[in-house]
Amino acid sequence: MNPKKAAARQNEEFCSCAMIHPEIIERVRGGLSKEKTLRRAAELFKTFGDPTRLKIVNALLLAEMCVCDLAALLALTQPAVSHHLKTLRQTQLVKYRRDGKSVYYSLDDEHVGNVFYQGLLHASEESN
């Protein structure tokens, strides 16, 4: 981008007024989420930031699966899949159940699928 366009664009991005709008600030301050909730959400989004974990979430949206099946599906080692599942469990994105010697994983609740699908929808939008 040429320097003139860059300078013009930068001017568009910043407010040139010095006026503060106290009524807006107070209204928004009252609606802000709690710090603890924002930290947990940041951890959740950080967990979603890995393509392999997204593949696991995608697979678990379609079926409950064991580590062996996930490893075969994704062409990964079982320890690698287990490592990602541990991270997903720690952020309460997946849960597991035992059936004899097998352990089956599924999404923790429908919110996980909703976040995943909303991310895919946003990622598939054409940018301006």
C-alpha positions as CSV (number, residue, x, y, z in Angstrom):
1,M,0.0,0.0,0.0
2,N,1.4,3.4,-0.9
3,P,2.2,5.8,2.0
4,K,-0.6,8.3,1.3
5,K,-3.2,5.5,1.4
6,A,-1.7,4.0,4.5
7,A,-1.8,7.4,6.3
8,A,-5.4,8.0,5.1
9,R,-6.4,4.5,6.4
10,Q,-4.7,5.1,9.7
11,N,-6.7,8.3,10.1
12,E,-9.9,6.4,9.5
13,E,-9.1,4.0,12.3
14,F,-8.6,6.5,15.1
15,C,-11.1,8.9,16.6
16,S,-10.0,12.5,16.1
17,C,-12.3,14.0,18.7
18,A,-11.3,14.5,22.3
19,M,-14.9,14.3,23.7
20,I,-15.7,11.5,26.1
21,H,-19.3,10.2,26.2
22,P,-19.9,9.4,29.9
23,E,-23.4,8.0,29.3
24,I,-22.1,5.4,26.8
25,I,-19.2,4.6,29.1
26,E,-21.5,4.0,32.1
27,R,-23.9,1.9,30.0
28,V,-21.2,-0.3,28.6
29,R,-19.4,-0.6,32.0
30,G,-22.5,-2.0,33.5
31,G,-22.7,-4.7,30.7
32,L,-19.1,-5.8,30.7
33,S,-18.5,-9.4,31.6
34,K,-16.6,-10.3,34.8
35,E,-12.8,-10.6,34.6
36,K,-12.9,-14.2,35.7
37,T,-15.3,-15.1,32.9
38,L,-13.3,-13.2,30.3
39,R,-10.1,-15.1,31.4
40,R,-11.9,-18.5,31.0
41,A,-13.2,-17.4,27.6
42,A,-9.7,-16.4,26.5
43,E,-8.5,-19.9,27.5
44,L,-11.3,-21.4,25.5
45,F,-10.5,-19.4,22.4
46,K,-6.8,-20.2,22.9
47,T,-7.7,-23.9,22.9
48,F,-9.7,-23.5,19.7
49,G,-6.6,-21.9,18.2
50,D,-5.0,-25.2,17.2
51,P,-6.1,-26.8,13.9
52,T,-5.6,-30.3,15.2
53,R,-7.9,-29.6,18.2
54,L,-10.4,-28.2,15.8
55,K,-10.3,-31.4,13.8
56,I,-11.0,-33.4,16.9
57,V,-13.9,-31.1,17.8
58,N,-15.2,-31.5,14.3
59,A,-15.0,-35.3,14.5
60,L,-16.6,-35.4,17.9
61,L,-19.5,-33.3,16.6
62,L,-20.2,-36.1,14.2
63,A,-19.7,-39.1,16.5
64,E,-18.5,-40.1,20.0
65,M,-15.1,-41.7,19.4
66,C,-12.3,-43.4,21.2
67,V,-8.6,-42.3,21.0
68,C,-7.8,-45.1,18.6
69,D,-10.4,-44.1,16.2
70,L,-9.5,-40.4,16.4
71,A,-5.8,-41.3,15.8
72,A,-6.7,-43.4,12.8
73,L,-9.0,-40.7,11.4
74,L,-6.6,-37.9,11.8
75,A,-3.4,-39.9,11.0
76,L,-1.9,-39.0,14.3
77,T,-0.3,-41.1,17.1
78,Q,-2.4,-42.1,20.0
79,P,-0.2,-40.1,22.4
80,A,-0.6,-37.0,20.3
81,V,-4.4,-37.3,20.3
82,S,-4.4,-38.0,24.0
83,H,-2.4,-34.8,24.6
84,H,-5.0,-32.7,22.6
85,L,-7.9,-34.4,24.4
86,K,-6.3,-33.6,27.7
87,T,-6.2,-29.9,26.7
88,L,-9.8,-30.1,25.5
89,R,-10.9,-31.7,28.7
90,Q,-9.1,-29.1,30.9
91,T,-11.1,-26.3,29.1
92,Q,-14.3,-28.4,29.5
93,L,-14.8,-28.7,25.7
94,V,-14.9,-32.5,25.7
95,K,-16.0,-35.2,28.2
96,Y,-15.4,-38.9,28.3
97,R,-17.1,-42.1,29.5
98,R,-15.7,-45.6,30.1
99,D,-17.1,-48.7,28.6
100,G,-15.1,-51.6,29.9
101,K,-11.5,-51.0,28.7
102,S,-12.5,-48.4,26.2
103,V,-12.8,-44.7,26.8
104,Y,-15.1,-42.7,24.5
105,Y,-15.0,-38.9,24.0
106,S,-17.7,-36.5,23.1
107,L,-18.3,-32.8,23.2
108,D,-19.1,-31.5,26.6
109,D,-22.3,-29.8,25.5
110,E,-24.0,-28.2,22.5
111,H,-22.3,-24.8,23.2
112,V,-19.0,-26.3,22.0
113,G,-20.6,-27.2,18.7
114,N,-22.2,-23.8,18.4
115,V,-18.9,-22.0,19.0
116,F,-17.2,-24.3,16.4
117,Y,-19.9,-23.7,13.8
118,Q,-19.9,-20.0,14.4
119,G,-16.2,-19.9,13.9
120,L,-16.5,-21.9,10.6
121,L,-19.2,-19.6,9.4
122,H,-17.2,-16.5,10.1
123,A,-14.1,-18.0,8.5
124,S,-16.0,-18.9,5.4
125,E,-17.3,-15.4,4.8
126,E,-15.8,-13.4,2.0
127,S,-13.8,-10.4,3.3
128,N,-14.5,-7.0,1.9
